[in-house]
């Protein structure tokens, strides 16, 4: 899987959902938050594209993707990442 392409697809979906993505440096992986009514995903910019994609996928899922057309392969990736995380095997 080409994670750079997947990452761009997920960034576009996040934009459609009104989620701002910020790539920052620090000692963290990242995650979704709401700051003063603004939806934000903060992601460590030093992570590999595969890890960034996973974090964005889970953030998108928190907002909800039921009413949005998403390519089947991308939707499956999002659902798989949520499932992995919920089982506690995110790493």
C-alpha positions as a Markdown table, in Angstrom:
| # | Residue | x | y | z |
|---|---|---|---|---|
| 1 | Unk | 0.0 | 0.0 | 0.0 |
| 2 | Unk | 1.3 | 3.4 | -0.9 |
| 3 | Unk | 0.8 | 5.3 | 2.3 |
| 4 | Unk | 1.7 | 8.7 | 0.8 |
| 5 | Unk | -1.3 | 8.4 | -1.5 |
| 6 | Unk | -3.5 | 7.1 | 1.3 |
| 7 | Unk | -2.4 | 10.0 | 3.5 |
| 8 | Unk | -3.5 | 12.5 | 0.9 |
| 9 | Unk | -6.9 | 10.8 | 0.5 |
| 10 | Unk | -7.4 | 10.9 | 4.3 |
| 11 | Unk | -6.3 | 14.6 | 4.5 |
| 12 | Unk | -8.9 | 15.4 | 1.8 |
| 13 | Unk | -11.7 | 13.5 | 3.7 |
| 14 | Unk | -10.7 | 15.4 | 6.9 |
| 15 | Unk | -10.9 | 18.7 | 5.1 |
| 16 | Unk | -14.4 | 17.8 | 3.8 |
| 17 | Unk | -15.4 | 17.1 | 7.4 |
| 18 | Unk | -14.1 | 20.4 | 8.6 |
| 19 | Unk | -11.1 | 18.9 | 10.5 |
| 20 | Unk | -8.0 | 21.0 | 10.5 |
| 21 | Unk | -4.8 | 18.8 | 10.5 |
| 22 | Unk | -1.7 | 20.2 | 12.2 |
| 23 | Unk | 1.7 | 18.5 | 11.9 |
| 24 | Unk | 3.8 | 19.5 | 14.9 |
| 25 | Unk | 7.0 | 18.2 | 16.5 |
| 26 | Unk | 7.1 | 16.8 | 20.0 |
| 27 | Unk | 7.0 | 13.7 | 22.1 |
| 28 | Unk | 3.6 | 12.4 | 21.1 |
| 29 | Unk | 1.9 | 10.4 | 18.3 |
| 30 | Unk | -1.2 | 12.6 | 17.8 |
| 31 | Unk | -5.0 | 12.6 | 18.0 |
| 32 | Unk | -8.3 | 14.4 | 17.6 |
| 33 | Unk | -9.5 | 17.2 | 19.8 |
| 34 | Unk | -11.9 | 20.2 | 19.8 |
| 35 | Unk | -10.4 | 23.5 | 20.6 |
| 36 | Unk | -12.9 | 26.5 | 20.8 |
| 37 | Unk | -15.4 | 24.8 | 18.5 |
| 38 | Unk | -12.7 | 23.9 | 16.0 |
| 39 | Unk | -12.0 | 20.2 | 15.1 |
| 40 | Unk | -8.3 | 19.6 | 15.1 |
| 41 | Unk | -6.1 | 16.6 | 14.5 |
| 42 | Unk | -2.6 | 17.1 | 15.8 |
| 43 | Unk | 0.0 | 14.7 | 14.4 |
| 44 | Unk | 3.7 | 14.3 | 15.1 |
| 45 | Unk | 5.3 | 15.3 | 11.8 |
| 46 | Unk | 8.2 | 12.9 | 12.3 |
| 47 | Unk | 6.0 | 9.8 | 12.2 |
| 48 | Unk | 6.0 | 7.6 | 9.1 |
| 49 | Unk | 3.1 | 8.1 | 6.7 |
| 50 | Unk | 1.6 | 4.7 | 7.7 |
| 51 | Unk | 1.3 | 5.9 | 11.4 |
| 52 | Unk | 0.0 | 9.4 | 10.3 |
| 53 | Unk | -2.6 | 7.6 | 8.2 |
| 54 | Unk | -3.7 | 5.5 | 11.1 |
| 55 | Unk | -4.1 | 8.5 | 13.4 |
| 56 | Unk | -6.1 | 10.5 | 10.8 |
| 57 | Unk | -8.3 | 7.5 | 10.1 |
| 58 | Unk | -9.2 | 7.1 | 13.7 |
| 59 | Unk | -9.9 | 10.9 | 14.0 |
| 60 | Unk | -12.1 | 10.8 | 11.0 |
| 61 | Unk | -14.0 | 7.9 | 12.4 |
| 62 | Unk | -14.7 | 9.9 | 15.6 |
| 63 | Unk | -16.5 | 12.5 | 13.6 |
| 64 | Unk | -18.4 | 9.9 | 11.6 |
| 65 | Unk | -18.3 | 8.8 | 8.0 |
| 66 | Unk | -21.7 | 7.3 | 7.5 |
| 67 | Unk | -23.1 | 10.2 | 5.4 |
| 68 | Unk | -20.0 | 10.8 | 3.3 |
| 69 | Unk | -19.0 | 9.0 | 0.1 |
| 70 | Unk | -15.5 | 7.5 | 0.6 |
| 71 | Unk | -13.8 | 5.1 | -1.8 |
| 72 | Unk | -14.4 | 1.5 | -0.6 |
| 73 | Unk | -10.6 | 0.8 | 0.0 |
| 74 | Unk | -10.3 | 4.0 | 2.1 |
| 75 | Unk | -13.4 | 3.3 | 4.1 |
| 76 | Unk | -12.1 | -0.3 | 4.8 |
| 77 | Unk | -8.8 | 1.2 | 6.0 |
| 78 | Unk | -10.6 | 3.5 | 8.4 |
| 79 | Unk | -12.8 | 0.8 | 9.7 |
| 80 | Unk | -9.8 | -1.6 | 10.1 |
| 81 | Unk | -7.8 | 1.0 | 12.0 |
| 82 | Unk | -10.7 | 1.7 | 14.4 |
| 83 | Unk | -11.1 | -2.0 | 14.9 |
| 84 | Unk | -7.3 | -2.5 | 15.6 |
| 85 | Unk | -7.3 | 0.4 | 18.1 |
| 86 | Unk | -10.4 | -0.9 | 19.9 |
| 87 | Unk | -8.8 | -4.3 | 20.3 |
| 88 | Unk | -5.7 | -2.6 | 21.8 |
| 89 | Unk | -3.3 | -3.6 | 19.1 |
| 90 | Unk | -2.6 | -0.2 | 17.6 |
| 91 | Unk | 1.2 | -0.6 | 17.5 |
